[in-house]
Amino acid sequence: MRKTIEKTKRSAEAEMDAEMSRMKRLPRGSFKTKPGATDLKNCEVKISMYLDSDILEYFRTRAEQPNAAPYQTQINNELRKVMENGSSENGND
């Protein structure tokens, strides 16, 4: 029975590999753009960062309200306000 399971597993993996090789791929460099062609305001970047739990809970609670933006969007909007207002606070404790 174990050999049958292993054989089936290998067969499924081989089938998936064959399917992946049949898929069309975009030419190398298809996603390159000219410098300055994109507006940084419209580009999202995935990051990992630490926030205080109470801050995260605050924005998650706000996001639960009807018609509210997702909490990540709200955090982004608040950071943008600080950036655009040219806050003179340096953030050091």
Phi and psi in radians as a Rosetta constraint file:
Dihedral C 1 N 2 CA 2 C 2 CIRCULARHARMONIC -1.081 0.35
Dihedral N 2 CA 2 C 2 N 3 CIRCULARHARMONIC -0.701 0.35
Dihedral C 2 N 3 CA 3 C 3 CIRCULARHARMONIC -1.121 0.35
Dihedral N 3 CA 3 C 3 N 4 CIRCULARHARMONIC -0.635 0.35
Dihedral C 3 N 4 CA 4 C 4 CIRCULARHARMONIC -1.124 0.35
Dihedral N 4 CA 4 C 4 N 5 CIRCULARHARMONIC -0.732 0.35
Dihedral C 4 N 5 CA 5 C 5 CIRCULARHARMONIC -1.117 0.35
Dihedral N 5 CA 5 C 5 N 6 CIRCULARHARMONIC -0.784 0.35
Dihedral C 5 N 6 CA 6 C 6 CIRCULARHARMONIC -1.108 0.35
Dihedral N 6 CA 6 C 6 N 7 CIRCULARHARMONIC -0.716 0.35
Dihedral C 6 N 7 CA 7 C 7 CIRCULARHARMONIC -1.129 0.35
Dihedral N 7 CA 7 C 7 N 8 CIRCULARHARMONIC -0.730 0.35
Dihedral C 7 N 8 CA 8 C 8 CIRCULARHARMONIC -1.115 0.35
Dihedral N 8 CA 8 C 8 N 9 CIRCULARHARMONIC -0.721 0.35
Dihedral C 8 N 9 CA 9 C 9 CIRCULARHARMONIC -1.105 0.35
Dihedral N 9 CA 9 C 9 N 10 CIRCULARHARMONIC -0.799 0.35
Dihedral C 9 N 10 CA 10 C 10 CIRCULARHARMONIC -1.109 0.35
Dihedral N 10 CA 10 C 10 N 11 CIRCULARHARMONIC -0.676 0.35
Dihedral C 10 N 11 CA 11 C 11 CIRCULARHARMONIC -1.109 0.35
Dihedral N 11 CA 11 C 11 N 12 CIRCULARHARMONIC -0.755 0.35
Dihedral C 11 N 12 CA 12 C 12 CIRCULARHARMONIC -1.124 0.35
Dihedral N 12 CA 12 C 12 N 13 CIRCULARHARMONIC -0.709 0.35
Dihedral C 12 N 13 CA 13 C 13 CIRCULARHARMONIC -1.136 0.35
Dihedral N 13 CA 13 C 13 N 14 CIRCULARHARMONIC -0.720 0.35
Dihedral C 13 N 14 CA 14 C 14 CIRCULARHARMONIC -1.124 0.35
Dihedral N 14 CA 14 C 14 N 15 CIRCULARHARMONIC -0.691 0.35
Dihedral C 14 N 15 CA 15 C 15 CIRCULARHARMONIC -1.122 0.35
Dihedral N 15 CA 15 C 15 N 16 CIRCULARHARMONIC -0.715 0.35
Dihedral C 15 N 16 CA 16 C 16 CIRCULARHARMONIC -1.157 0.35
Dihedral N 16 CA 16 C 16 N 17 CIRCULARHARMONIC -0.735 0.35
Dihedral C 16 N 17 CA 17 C 17 CIRCULARHARMONIC -1.058 0.35
Dihedral N 17 CA 17 C 17 N 18 CIRCULARHARMONIC -0.729 0.35
Dihedral C 17 N 18 CA 18 C 18 CIRCULARHARMONIC -1.113 0.35
Dihedral N 18 CA 18 C 18 N 19 CIRCULARHARMONIC -0.725 0.35
Dihedral C 18 N 19 CA 19 C 19 CIRCULARHARMONIC -1.116 0.35
Dihedral N 19 CA 19 C 19 N 20 CIRCULARHARMONIC -0.743 0.35
Dihedral C 19 N 20 CA 20 C 20 CIRCULARHARMONIC -1.095 0.35
Dihedral N 20 CA 20 C 20 N 21 CIRCULARHARMONIC -0.665 0.35
Dihedral C 20 N 21 CA 21 C 21 CIRCULARHARMONIC -1.265 0.35
Dihedral N 21 CA 21 C 21 N 22 CIRCULARHARMONIC -0.418 0.35
Dihedral C 21 N 22 CA 22 C 22 CIRCULARHARMONIC -1.383 0.35
Dihedral N 22 CA 22 C 22 N 23 CIRCULARHARMONIC -0.376 0.35
Dihedral C 22 N 23 CA 23 C 23 CIRCULARHARMONIC -1.154 0.35
Dihedral N 23 CA 23 C 23 N 24 CIRCULARHARMONIC 2.457 0.35
Dihedral C 23 N 24 CA 24 C 24 CIRCULARHARMONIC -1.294 0.35
Dihedral N 24 CA 24 C 24 N 25 CIRCULARHARMONIC 2.444 0.35
Dihedral C 24 N 25 CA 25 C 25 CIRCULARHARMONIC -1.977 0.35
Dihedral N 25 CA 25 C 25 N 26 CIRCULARHARMONIC 2.570 0.35
Dihedral C 25 N 26 CA 26 C 26 CIRCULARHARMONIC -1.293 0.35
Dihedral N 26 CA 26 C 26 N 27 CIRCULARHARMONIC 2.592 0.35
Dihedral C 26 N 27 CA 27 C 27 CIRCULARHARMONIC -1.064 0.35
Dihedral N 27 CA 27 C 27 N 28 CIRCULARHARMONIC 2.603 0.35
Dihedral C 27 N 28 CA 28 C 28 CIRCULARHARMONIC -1.021 0.35
Dihedral N 28 CA 28 C 28 N 29 CIRCULARHARMONIC 2.348 0.35
Dihedral C 28 N 29 CA 29 C 29 CIRCULARHARMONIC 1.485 0.35
Dihedral N 29 CA 29 C 29 N 30 CIRCULARHARMONIC 0.175 0.35
Dihedral C 29 N 30 CA 30 C 30 CIRCULARHARMONIC -1.095 0.35
Dihedral N 30 CA 30 C 30 N 31 CIRCULARHARMONIC -0.437 0.35
Dihedral C 30 N 31 CA 31 C 31 CIRCULARHARMONIC -1.723 0.35
Dihedral N 31 CA 31 C 31 N 32 CIRCULARHARMONIC 0.078 0.35
Dihedral C 31 N 32 CA 32 C 32 CIRCULARHARMONIC -1.293 0.35
Dihedral N 32 CA 32 C 32 N 33 CIRCULARHARMONIC 2.483 0.35
Dihedral C 32 N 33 CA 33 C 33 CIRCULARHARMONIC -2.201 0.35
Dihedral N 33 CA 33 C 33 N 34 CIRCULARHARMONIC 2.857 0.35
Dihedral C 33 N 34 CA 34 C 34 CIRCULARHARMONIC -1.255 0.35
Dihedral N 34 CA 34 C 34 N 35 CIRCULARHARMONIC 2.565 0.35
Dihedral C 34 N 35 CA 35 C 35 CIRCULARHARMONIC -0.955 0.35
Dihedral N 35 CA 35 C 35 N 36 CIRCULARHARMONIC 2.312 0.35
Dihedral C 35 N 36 CA 36 C 36 CIRCULARHARMONIC 1.445 0.35
Dihedral N 36 CA 36 C 36 N 37 CIRCULARHARMONIC 0.014 0.35
Dihedral C 36 N 37 CA 37 C 37 CIRCULARHARMONIC -1.332 0.35
Dihedral N 37 CA 37 C 37 N 38 CIRCULARHARMONIC -0.343 0.35
Dihedral C 37 N 38 CA 38 C 38 CIRCULARHARMONIC -1.983 0.35
Dihedral N 38 CA 38 C 38 N 39 CIRCULARHARMONIC 2.573 0.35
Dihedral C 38 N 39 CA 39 C 39 CIRCULARHARMONIC -1.560 0.35
Dihedral N 39 CA 39 C 39 N 40 CIRCULARHARMONIC 2.128 0.35
Dihedral C 39 N 40 CA 40 C 40 CIRCULARHARMONIC -1.009 0.35
Dihedral N 40 CA 40 C 40 N 41 CIRCULARHARMONIC -0.473 0.35
Dihedral C 40 N 41 CA 41 C 41 CIRCULARHARMONIC -1.125 0.35
Dihedral N 41 CA 41 C 41 N 42 CIRCULARHARMONIC -0.454 0.35
Dihedral C 41 N 42 CA 42 C 42 CIRCULARHARMONIC -1.722 0.35
Dihedral N 42 CA 42 C 42 N 43 CIRCULARHARMONIC 0.073 0.35
Dihedral C 42 N 43 CA 43 C 43 CIRCULARHARMONIC -1.851 0.35
Dihedral N 43 CA 43 C 43 N 44 CIRCULARHARMONIC 2.214 0.35
Dihedral C 43 N 44 CA 44 C 44 CIRCULARHARMONIC -1.752 0.35
Dihedral N 44 CA 44 C 44 N 45 CIRCULARHARMONIC 2.507 0.35
Dihedral C 44 N 45 CA 45 C 45 CIRCULARHARMONIC -2.190 0.35
Dihedral N 45 CA 45 C 45 N 46 CIRCULARHARMONIC 2.276 0.35
Dihedral C 45 N 46 CA 46 C 46 CIRCULARHARMONIC -1.471 0.35
Dihedral N 46 CA 46 C 46 N 47 CIRCULARHARMONIC 2.240 0.35
Dihedral C 46 N 47 CA 47 C 47 CIRCULARHARMONIC -2.358 0.35
Dihedral N 47 CA 47 C 47 N 48 CIRCULARHARMONIC 2.929 0.35
Dihedral C 47 N 48 CA 48 C 48 CIRCULARHARMONIC -2.075 0.35
Dihedral N 48 CA 48 C 48 N 49 CIRCULARHARMONIC 2.332 0.35
Dihedral C 48 N 49 CA 49 C 49 CIRCULARHARMONIC -2.616 0.35
Dihedral N 49 CA 49 C 49 N 50 CIRCULARHARMONIC 2.768 0.35
Dihedral C 49 N 50 CA 50 C 50 CIRCULARHARMONIC -1.704 0.35
Dihedral N 50 CA 50 C 50 N 51 CIRCULARHARMONIC 2.296 0.35
Dihedral C 50 N 51 CA 51 C 51 CIRCULARHARMONIC -2.126 0.35
Dihedral N 51 CA 51 C 51 N 52 CIRCULARHARMONIC 2.663 0.35
Dihedral C 51 N 52 CA 52 C 52 CIRCULARHARMONIC -1.130 0.35
Dihedral N 52 CA 52 C 52 N 53 CIRCULARHARMONIC 2.483 0.35
Dihedral C 52 N 53 CA 53 C 53 CIRCULARHARMONIC -1.011 0.35
Dihedral N 53 CA 53 C 53 N 54 CIRCULARHARMONIC -0.673 0.35
Dihedral C 53 N 54 CA 54 C 54 CIRCULARHARMONIC -1.180 0.35
Dihedral N 54 CA 54 C 54 N 55 CIRCULARHARMONIC -0.569 0.35
Dihedral C 54 N 55 CA 55 C 55 CIRCULARHARMONIC -1.192 0.35
Dihedral N 55 CA 55 C 55 N 56 CIRCULARHARMONIC -0.799 0.35
Dihedral C 55 N 56 CA 56 C 56 CIRCULARHARMONIC -1.086 0.35
Dihedral N 56 CA 56 C 56 N 57 CIRCULARHARMONIC -0.747 0.35
Dihedral C 56 N 57 CA 57 C 57 CIRCULARHARMONIC -1.108 0.35
Dihedral N 57 CA 57 C 57 N 58 CIRCULARHARMONIC -0.672 0.35
Dihedral C 57 N 58 CA 58 C 58 CIRCULARHARMONIC -1.025 0.35
Dihedral N 58 CA 58 C 58 N 59 CIRCULARHARMONIC -0.869 0.35
Dihedral C 58 N 59 CA 59 C 59 CIRCULARHARMONIC -1.241 0.35
Dihedral N 59 CA 59 C 59 N 60 CIRCULARHARMONIC -0.602 0.35
Dihedral C 59 N 60 CA 60 C 60 CIRCULARHARMONIC -1.144 0.35
Dihedral N 60 CA 60 C 60 N 61 CIRCULARHARMONIC -0.674 0.35
Dihedral C 60 N 61 CA 61 C 61 CIRCULARHARMONIC -1.144 0.35
Dihedral N 61 CA 61 C 61 N 62 CIRCULARHARMONIC -0.747 0.35
Dihedral C 61 N 62 CA 62 C 62 CIRCULARHARMONIC -1.072 0.35
Dihedral N 62 CA 62 C 62 N 63 CIRCULARHARMONIC -0.630 0.35
Dihedral C 62 N 63 CA 63 C 63 CIRCULARHARMONIC -1.222 0.35
Dihedral N 63 CA 63 C 63 N 64 CIRCULARHARMONIC -0.349 0.35
Dihedral C 63 N 64 CA 64 C 64 CIRCULARHARMONIC -1.349 0.35
Dihedral N 64 CA 64 C 64 N 65 CIRCULARHARMONIC -0.242 0.35
Dihedral C 64 N 65 CA 65 C 65 CIRCULARHARMONIC -1.201 0.35
Dihedral N 65 CA 65 C 65 N 66 CIRCULARHARMONIC 2.637 0.35
Dihedral C 65 N 66 CA 66 C 66 CIRCULARHARMONIC -0.999 0.35
Dihedral N 66 CA 66 C 66 N 67 CIRCULARHARMONIC 2.400 0.35
Dihedral C 66 N 67 CA 67 C 67 CIRCULARHARMONIC 1.085 0.35
Dihedral N 67 CA 67 C 67 N 68 CIRCULARHARMONIC 0.318 0.35
Dihedral C 67 N 68 CA 68 C 68 CIRCULARHARMONIC -1.481 0.35
Dihedral N 68 CA 68 C 68 N 69 CIRCULARHARMONIC 2.614 0.35
Dihedral C 68 N 69 CA 69 C 69 CIRCULARHARMONIC -1.255 0.35
Dihedral N 69 CA 69 C 69 N 70 CIRCULARHARMONIC 2.726 0.35
Dihedral C 69 N 70 CA 70 C 70 CIRCULARHARMONIC -1.014 0.35
Dihedral N 70 CA 70 C 70 N 71 CIRCULARHARMONIC 2.683 0.35
Dihedral C 70 N 71 CA 71 C 71 CIRCULARHARMONIC -1.078 0.35
Dihedral N 71 CA 71 C 71 N 72 CIRCULARHARMONIC -0.603 0.35
Dihedral C 71 N 72 CA 72 C 72 CIRCULARHARMONIC -1.116 0.35
Dihedral N 72 CA 72 C 72 N 73 CIRCULARHARMONIC -0.682 0.35
Dihedral C 72 N 73 CA 73 C 73 CIRCULARHARMONIC -1.144 0.35
Dihedral N 73 CA 73 C 73 N 74 CIRCULARHARMONIC -0.715 0.35
Dihedral C 73 N 74 CA 74 C 74 CIRCULARHARMONIC -1.118 0.35
Dihedral N 74 CA 74 C 74 N 75 CIRCULARHARMONIC -0.739 0.35
Dihedral C 74 N 75 CA 75 C 75 CIRCULARHARMONIC -1.090 0.35
Dihedral N 75 CA 75 C 75 N 76 CIRCULARHARMONIC -0.772 0.35
Dihedral C 75 N 76 CA 76 C 76 CIRCULARHARMONIC -1.042 0.35
Dihedral N 76 CA 76 C 76 N 77 CIRCULARHARMONIC -0.768 0.35
Dihedral C 76 N 77 CA 77 C 77 CIRCULARHARMONIC -1.089 0.35
Dihedral N 77 CA 77 C 77 N 78 CIRCULARHARMONIC -0.721 0.35
Dihedral C 77 N 78 CA 78 C 78 CIRCULARHARMONIC -1.165 0.35
Dihedral N 78 CA 78 C 78 N 79 CIRCULARHARMONIC -0.709 0.35
Dihedral C 78 N 79 CA 79 C 79 CIRCULARHARMONIC -1.129 0.35
Dihedral N 79 CA 79 C 79 N 80 CIRCULARHARMONIC -0.665 0.35
Dihedral C 79 N 80 CA 80 C 80 CIRCULARHARMONIC -1.094 0.35
Dihedral N 80 CA 80 C 80 N 81 CIRCULARHARMONIC -0.706 0.35
Dihedral C 80 N 81 CA 81 C 81 CIRCULARHARMONIC -1.038 0.35
Dihedral N 81 CA 81 C 81 N 82 CIRCULARHARMONIC -0.783 0.35
Dihedral C 81 N 82 CA 82 C 82 CIRCULARHARMONIC -1.086 0.35
Dihedral N 82 CA 82 C 82 N 83 CIRCULARHARMONIC -0.788 0.35
Dihedral C 82 N 83 CA 83 C 83 CIRCULARHARMONIC -1.101 0.35
Dihedral N 83 CA 83 C 83 N 84 CIRCULARHARMONIC -0.794 0.35
Dihedral C 83 N 84 CA 84 C 84 CIRCULARHARMONIC -1.288 0.35
Dihedral N 84 CA 84 C 84 N 85 CIRCULARHARMONIC -0.442 0.35
Dihedral C 84 N 85 CA 85 C 85 CIRCULARHARMONIC -1.458 0.35
Dihedral N 85 CA 85 C 85 N 86 CIRCULARHARMONIC -0.074 0.35
Dihedral C 85 N 86 CA 86 C 86 CIRCULARHARMONIC 1.080 0.35
Dihedral N 86 CA 86 C 86 N 87 CIRCULARHARMONIC 0.781 0.35
Dihedral C 86 N 87 CA 87 C 87 CIRCULARHARMONIC -0.907 0.35
Dihedral N 87 CA 87 C 87 N 88 CIRCULARHARMONIC 2.330 0.35
Dihedral C 87 N 88 CA 88 C 88 CIRCULARHARMONIC -1.537 0.35
Dihedral N 88 CA 88 C 88 N 89 CIRCULARHARMONIC -0.061 0.35
Dihedral C 88 N 89 CA 89 C 89 CIRCULARHARMONIC -1.222 0.35
Dihedral N 89 CA 89 C 89 N 90 CIRCULARHARMONIC 2.404 0.35
Dihedral C 89 N 90 CA 90 C 90 CIRCULARHARMONIC -1.639 0.35
Dihedral N 90 CA 90 C 90 N 91 CIRCULARHARMONIC -0.152 0.35
Dihedral C 90 N 91 CA 91 C 91 CIRCULARHARMONIC 1.398 0.35
Dihedral N 91 CA 91 C 91 N 92 CIRCULARHARMONIC 0.007 0.35
Dihedral C 91 N 92 CA 92 C 92 CIRCULARHARMONIC -1.462 0.35
Dihedral N 92 CA 92 C 92 N 93 CIRCULARHARMONIC 2.449 0.35
